[in-house]
Amino acid sequence: MSQMKVDELALWLEHGFGCTLLDVRRARARDDDGTAIAGARWLDPALWLDWKDGVATDRPAVLYCAHGHEISQGLVAALRAMGVDARHLEGGISAWKGAGLPVQALQARQPLQPAARPAP
């Protein structure tokens, strides 16, 4: 399983390495936490079949959930099978915050906006 450590992601973000950062926490967990990693786009993991085809394949995708377990790892496996260079954040947002890395407060619950599907 492809994974990324929090310090590696921090370096990628600090130096502007092009990646797609996806927050795939369940809506309740995300809302209860009230924070996100800056630049992340939230996609409802329960609706992954609706958005999976819109994940960019021209750059790496880094997915995080609450603790870096089943949700992000399962979605990474599915995306990798589709040809996406996907990896999960080891330890999820919990590890990110535990390392003292910055988060931003959520503005308000954002409605799901599935990624655009490529034109046929």
C-alpha positions as CSV (number, residue, x, y, z in Angstrom):
1,M,0.0,0.0,0.0
2,S,1.4,3.4,-1.0
3,Q,1.6,5.7,2.0
4,M,3.1,9.1,2.9
5,K,4.4,10.4,6.2
6,V,3.2,13.7,7.5
7,D,6.6,15.3,7.3
8,E,6.9,14.3,3.6
9,L,3.5,15.9,2.9
10,A,4.4,19.0,4.8
11,L,7.5,19.4,2.5
12,W,5.4,18.8,-0.6
13,L,3.0,21.5,0.4
14,E,5.6,23.9,1.6
15,H,7.5,23.7,-1.7
16,G,4.5,23.7,-3.9
17,F,4.9,20.1,-5.2
18,G,1.9,19.5,-7.4
19,C,-0.4,17.1,-5.8
20,T,-4.1,16.7,-5.3
21,L,-4.9,16.7,-1.6
22,L,-8.2,14.9,-0.8
23,D,-9.9,14.9,2.6
24,V,-12.0,11.6,2.6
25,R,-13.2,11.6,6.2
26,R,-16.8,10.7,6.8
27,A,-18.9,13.9,6.9
28,R,-19.7,13.5,10.6
29,A,-16.0,13.0,11.6
30,R,-15.0,16.0,9.5
31,D,-17.8,18.2,11.0
32,D,-17.0,17.1,14.5
33,D,-13.3,17.9,14.1
34,G,-14.0,21.3,12.4
35,T,-10.6,21.5,10.8
36,A,-8.9,20.4,7.6
37,I,-5.4,20.6,6.0
38,A,-5.2,23.8,4.0
39,G,-5.7,23.2,0.3
40,A,-7.6,19.9,0.8
41,R,-10.8,19.2,-1.1
42,W,-13.4,17.2,0.8
43,L,-15.0,14.3,-1.0
44,D,-17.6,12.1,0.7
45,P,-16.2,8.6,0.8
46,A,-19.7,7.1,0.8
47,L,-20.1,8.6,-2.7
48,W,-16.7,7.6,-4.1
49,L,-18.3,5.9,-7.2
50,D,-19.6,9.4,-8.1
51,W,-16.3,11.2,-7.9
52,K,-13.6,8.6,-8.6
53,D,-13.3,9.3,-12.4
54,G,-12.7,13.0,-11.7
55,V,-9.5,12.5,-9.7
56,A,-6.6,13.8,-11.7
57,T,-4.2,11.3,-13.1
58,D,-1.5,13.8,-14.1
59,R,-0.2,14.3,-10.6
60,P,-0.1,12.4,-7.3
61,A,-3.1,12.3,-5.1
62,V,-2.8,12.2,-1.3
63,L,-5.8,11.1,0.6
64,Y,-6.4,11.5,4.3
65,C,-9.0,10.4,6.7
66,A,-9.2,10.7,10.5
67,H,-6.5,8.1,11.4
68,G,-5.2,6.8,8.1
69,H,-6.9,3.4,8.3
70,E,-9.6,1.8,6.3
71,I,-11.2,4.7,4.5
72,S,-8.1,6.3,3.0
73,Q,-6.3,3.0,2.4
74,G,-9.3,1.5,0.6
75,L,-9.9,4.5,-1.6
76,V,-6.1,4.6,-2.4
77,A,-6.3,1.0,-3.5
78,A,-9.3,1.6,-5.7
79,L,-7.7,4.8,-7.3
80,R,-4.4,3.0,-7.9
81,A,-6.2,0.2,-9.7
82,M,-7.6,3.0,-12.0
83,G,-4.2,4.3,-12.7
84,V,-4.0,7.2,-10.2
85,D,-0.7,7.7,-8.4
86,A,-2.5,7.7,-5.0
87,R,-1.2,7.4,-1.5
88,H,-2.7,7.7,1.9
89,L,-1.4,10.0,4.7
90,E,0.0,7.7,7.4
91,G,-2.0,8.4,10.6
92,G,-4.5,10.7,8.9
93,I,-5.3,14.2,10.1
94,S,-4.7,13.0,13.7
95,A,-1.0,12.4,12.9
96,W,-0.8,15.7,11.0
97,K,-2.2,17.7,14.0
98,G,-0.2,15.6,16.4
99,A,3.0,16.7,14.7
100,G,1.9,20.3,15.3
101,L,1.4,21.0,11.6
102,P,-1.1,23.7,10.6
103,V,-4.8,23.2,9.9
104,Q,-7.5,25.6,9.0
105,A,-11.0,25.9,10.5
106,L,-13.8,24.8,8.3
107,Q,-15.9,27.7,7.1
108,A,-19.1,25.9,7.0
109,R,-20.1,22.5,5.8
110,Q,-19.5,22.4,2.1
111,P,-22.0,20.5,0.0
112,L,-20.5,17.6,-1.9
113,Q,-19.3,18.7,-5.3
114,P,-18.3,15.6,-7.2
115,A,-15.2,16.0,-9.3
116,A,-15.9,16.8,-13.0
117,R,-16.0,13.7,-15.1
118,P,-13.9,13.7,-18.3
119,A,-15.8,14.4,-21.5
120,P,-16.5,11.2,-23.5
